[in-house]
Structure formats: C-alpha cells, structure tokens
Amino acid sequence: MTTADTLTSVNPVLRVAPAAPAAAVAHFEASLAFHADVSDVAAALASGGDPGFVLLDSRSTESWDQGHVPGAVHLPTALVPEQAERLLDKAVPVVTYCWGPGCDGAARAALALARLGFRVKEMLGGFEYWVREGFGYETWEGRAERAADPLTAPVNSADCGC
C-alpha cells in the first residue's frame, strides 16, 4: 500500500481523491465564468464610468429598503420572468446578488435571467459580504456604511491572497 492509499483510506479530506489537474482547470474556469467577488464588483463600480454590467438586487422590497448596493437595480427573483426584459438590456451582462452565502435568491434570479437569454454572474457573498467588507450602501433613510470586518476585508489586501 502506498502513502497515498493510506491517506485516502484514513483522511476524510482525501477520502475522495482530488480531481485531475485538467478537470480542476475546467471546473475553476467555469466557476469564474459564473461568479464575481464582492471586492471585484466594488472596484468595477468605483472605477468611474460604465462598469460593463448591471448589478441586480434580487431580494424583497423590505430587504432592499434595509440596505442595498448603490446603483443596483431592484428586481425580486419572483418578478424576473415578467419584468427583466422591460428593465434590462440583453446586451449588458447582469451580476445578481441576494442576502449572502445562505441565500440562493441570486442563483435563482441568475437562472431565470439566463433562461431569458441574459448573460449572468452571481456576486458571491451577496449584500452581507458587501457590508462586511466595509463598502457603502443605501437604505430607505439614506447612505450608510459600517467598519470592515477584518476577517473578510484584511487591511493589507495581500493578506487575502485574492
């Protein structure tokens, strides 16, 4: 028995062997085609001018009023099929978001948009990570901002490894 055989029979991480490098490349390339990082979205929106995409908040009106990304379009997931073609341009990619990692509303909105012929990505982390990384947001009362969570927004961006 080789060392690799021993590890895979004992170690729960390696119980299922890692994918071959070619399969991993295909998987992670595909993942990046479907997802955008909060920091990357913020950088694109802050760069001035047209970011090349529309940011879509797929949450309820009550959630939108509590806080949303400045400049985002509000379109709850359930309304995407009937309103998306009236509100959005199919020539412009759409980046969807919802509450956070525990919410699949952004994925469901992205699926509905893709079915209508839109090019879409999902913003990983959603509104929760937008706020946790210290980016400004808007509420029904006006603009707001919270201090960045050092676990999600390291002071030195090199700490992240992103």
Secondary structure as UniProt FT lines:
FT   HELIX           3..10
FT   TURN            12..14
FT   HELIX           21..34
FT   STRAND          35..37
FT   HELIX           38..46
FT   STRAND          54..57
FT   HELIX           61..66
FT   TURN            70..71
FT   STRAND          73..74
FT   HELIX           77..79
FT   HELIX           80..87
FT   TURN            90..91
FT   STRAND          94..97
FT   TURN            101..102
FT   HELIX           105..115
FT   TURN            116..117
FT   STRAND          120..124
FT   HELIX           126..132
FT   TURN            133..134
FT   STRAND          137..139
FT   TURN            140..141
FT   STRAND          142..144
FT   TURN            150..152
FT   HELIX           157..159
FT   TURN            160..161
//
